[in-house]
Structure formats: structure tokens, C-alpha cells
Amino acid sequence: MNAFDCLNRLKWTNKLHQCTIEIIHRGAENNILKIKGTAVTEVKKTYFMYKSGPEEIFIPNHRILRITIKDKILYEKATKR
């Protein structure tokens, strides 16, 4: 399952609000930003959008590292060898 499939499944099973999405974000601690599923406003095939204050932020799906609910990993990006 890829990142889009995971987010889309969470969206259509009404569990998106329960998840945390970890993305590559230069400048954040360890270059990783955690986004709560409650902030997600749109899920598309190649990107998702989330609300941060008054702004909506565009994130390409290739920047998603991990999607979890509680401590259960639902998606984790494969690492390069």
C-alpha cells in the first residue's frame, strides 16, 4: 500500500482524524514534521493539504515518511539501500 492508498482508506473509513502523518520538512527538528489527521483538509492521488493557522499547506505524497494511529504504523516509506 502506498501513502495515498493509506490516507484515502483512512478518509473513507472516518479514521483520518485519528492518525499522525510524519513528513520530511527541512528546518523542523530532525527534518521531520508531525501533522495530526484532524488538520488534513484534502487527500489527492499525488498530494494532500492540511490547515496550519489561517493557511492551507500543500504536501506532495513523496514527502510522507510514516502514517500511524496511536503507535501502530500503517504506512512507512521504504528506505533506499
Secondary structure as UniProt FT lines:
FT   HELIX           3..12
FT   TURN            13..14
FT   HELIX           16..18
FT   STRAND          19..24
FT   TURN            26..27
FT   HELIX           29..31
FT   STRAND          32..36
FT   HELIX           37..39
FT   STRAND          40..43
FT   STRAND          47..52
FT   TURN            53..54
FT   STRAND          55..60
FT   HELIX           61..63
FT   STRAND          64..69
FT   TURN            70..71
FT   STRAND          72..76
//
